[in-house]
Amino acid sequence: MIDLLILILLVAGIVLVTARWKVSPFLALLGAALLGTFLYRLPIAESVTTVTQAFGNTLGNIGLVIIFGTMIGVILERSGAAIAMADAIIKVIGNRFPNLTMTLIGYVVSVPVFCDSGYVILNSLRKAITARAGISALATSTALMTGLFATHTLVPPTPGPLAAAGELGVAEDLGLIIGLGLVVSLVSALAALLFATRLSSKEFAALPAERDDDLEVQDYEELRASYGKLPSAFMAFLPIVLPLLLICLGSVAKLPNAPFGEGVVTDALVFLGTPVIALILGLIAAVFLISGDGRMARFNEDITEAIRVAAPILLITGAGAAFGAVLNASPLTDFLAENIAGMGLGLLVPFLISAALKTAQGSSTVAIVTTAAMIAPMLGSLGLESTEGTVLAVLAVGAGAMVVSHANDSFFWVVSQLSRIPVGTAYRTLTVATAIQGVVAFLVVLGLAAIML
C-alpha cells in the first residue's frame, strides 16, 4: 500500500509542478524518476543506470521516427500543402455540409501536423465556409477543433501515440495502431460532429478582432495566395499517404500466414514498412513540395524548425521512459500484480490515468507519454500483455488524452481566440465536445477489445 501511495504522490507532484509552476515536463518526469529510485529503495548502484538506460533505449527506438514525422509536418504546413489538402476535400464534399467538411479536413490534416498549427492554418478557410453557409461559427469551430484533435491523439506519426507505442513496446506494430486508430478517431470525430451540428444556429457575442491582419479577419483567398502556387492534391497527400501505406503493408507482410509469400517481395515490404524508412520516403516526397527560388535555404529552415519542435517531445518521451523504468524496477509491480489483476479494470486504467493527467495539466502529448510510462509495468496485471492488448492500451491512452480541453490547454486558447469565442461559451461548447469525443473513442476501443481479446 505504501508503494501505491508513493506512486500517487509522484504523479501528483508531476501535475503540480507542470500545471501550477509551469516547470518543464521533461524536468518534472526526470525528477520524479530520480526521486522514485530513492523512495522505492532501489540499489544506489543501479538507480542512475536504470534511468539513463531507459532514456537512451527509448530515444534509440523511437527518436528518429518522431523527428522525421515532425519534419514532414513542418514542410506540409509551410509549403501550403495543408491548404491544398483542404481544397481537395472541399471539391469532393462541396459546401452543402460545412460542419462535416471542417471535421474531415481536420481529421486528415492533423495526422502529420500538430493540431494547434493545423487550426491556425485552416482558420481562414473555416471562416470562409462559415460565411458561405450562413451558420454559427461555434459549429464550424467545434467541428474543426475536434476533427484535428481526433487523429492528433490516436494516429501515428503524430508524436503522442508514436511515443506511446515506443514506451509500451509495440513500435513494430504501427500498422495495426494506424489502422485501428483511424477507425477509433473517425468515430470519435463524428460523435463530436453531431454535437457541433446542434450549434449551427446558436448565436453568441463574438470577441472583437485584435488587429486588422488577424487570421480571423484575413480573407481566405489572400491567405491562399500568400503561399504562391499551391501543390497539387496528389503531391500534398503523398507525404502522408505513402508512409502510412508502407507501414501498413509492412505489418501485413509480417503476418504468420505470409500473405505475400516468402521471398524478395516480402523482404522488401518489411524493409520499406519499417517506420523510419517509411517516414524517410515520406520526407523525400515532402521535399518536392518546396518550390521557387532558394529551395535549399527554405528546406534547411524547415528542418531546423522541425528539430526545434521535436526536441522537447524527444526529451519528454525519454524522461517518461525513465520514470516508467523506475516503476518497473520497484516493488510496485508486484503489488499491482497481486491487487489489480482480479479487478477486471483492464483498459479503463490507462484511459482514466490519461484523462486525469490531460485534465489536470493540459498537454495531450505529456498525458500520453506519462500514462504510457506508468502503465508499462502494469500491462500483465491488466491482462493487456498480448500485442493486441498493448495496441488497444495505446488507443485507450489516446482516448483519455482528449478528456478534456480547457483553460490549461494551449489548443483551447488557439481555437477560442482565433474564432473569437468568449471563454464561458468555449467551456460550454469546445470543452464539452472534447469530453464527448474522448468518451466515445474509449467506448469504441472497448468494442474492439470485445472482438480482439
Number of C-alpha atoms within 10 A of each C-alpha: 9 11 18 14 11 15 18 12 13 21 19 13 16 24 25 16 16 21 19 11 9 12 14 14 26 21 16 23 30 23 17 23 26 17 16 20 23 13 15 18 12 17 10 10 8 11 19 16 12 21 23 16 14 21 24 15 16 21 21 13 16 23 24 18 26 27 24 24 30 27 29 26 29 23 28 28 20 16 24 24 27 29 26 22 23 22 16 18 17 19 11 9 13 12 15 12 13 23 27 22 25 30 27 23 26 29 25 22 30 26 28 27 28 23 28 19 18 24 26 15 20 21 25 24 23 25 21 17 23 22 11 12 15 12 19 18 25 27 26 28 28 30 34 30 30 33 31 30 32 35 33 32 31 34 28 28 30 24 31 27 30 28 35 32 25 26 32 24 16 18 21 17 23 27 23 19 26 24 15 20 28 20 18 26 31 21 17 28 33 20 20 28 26 15 20 25 21 11 19 19 13 12 11 13 9 15 14 10 15 13 9 9 10 12 21 22 17 16 16 19 11 10 17 17 12 11 14 12 13 21 21 15 17 13 18 25 21 18 29 24 15 16 26 25 16 24 29 22 19 26 19 21 22 17 10 7 10 12 11 16 11 11 9 10 12 19 16 12 20 20 16 20 27 23 30 22 18 24 30 20 19 23 24 13 19 24 19 15 23 21 16 10 8 9 14 13 10 17 17 11 13 22 19 14 15 21 17 13 16 20 14 14 22 23 19 24 35 31 31 33 35 31 29 29 24 28 24 19 17 19 16 22 19 15 16 19 16 11 11 17 16 12 9 12 13 22 24 17 20 30 26 18 22 30 28 19 26 27 22 21 24 27 21 30 24 24 28 37 32 29 31 30 29 26 22 24 24 25 23 19 23 24 18 19 17 12 15 17 20 23 25 26 30 31 32 31 33 36 35 32 38 33 27 27 28 22 16 16 18 13 22 21 19 17 22 22 19 20 26 22 23 15 17 8 15 24 17 10 19 28 19 19 28 27 20 19 31 30 21 21 29 24 16 20 23 18 11 15 16 9 8 10 13
